[in-house]
Amino acid sequence: MKFVLAQDEDQSMKRKRFTEEQISGILKEHEAGVPAADLCRKHGVSDASSYKWKARFGGMDVSEAKRLRSLGTRS
């Protein structure tokens, strides 16, 4: 008996769920005093994701975050 795994036509990288603009907006809400637990519940993200975003994008504008991402994708 043979088992064949179904393969997607497009096996590229996983799509990001939030854009830089959305991440920046969420972090600005946190800076304004909204508790992290409330933000995570409201936007449907884990605590780990929000803290990872804060470590990576904290204190940046949207344009700086986009530039950081574009620098990371170059070869």
Stockholm file with secondary structure:
# STOCKHOLM 1.0

chainA/1-75         MKFVLAQDEDQSMKRKRFTEEQISGILKEHEAGVPAADLCRKHGVSDASSYKWKARFGGMDVSEAKRLRSLGTRS
#=GR chainA/1-75 SS CCCCCCCCSCCCCCCCSSCHHHHHHHHHHHHTTCCHHHHHHHHTCCHHHHHHHHHHHTTCCHHHHHHHHHHHHCC
#=GC SS_cons        CCCCCCCCSCCCCCCCSSCHHHHHHHHHHHHTTCCHHHHHHHHTCCHHHHHHHHHHHTTCCHHHHHHHHHHHHCC
//
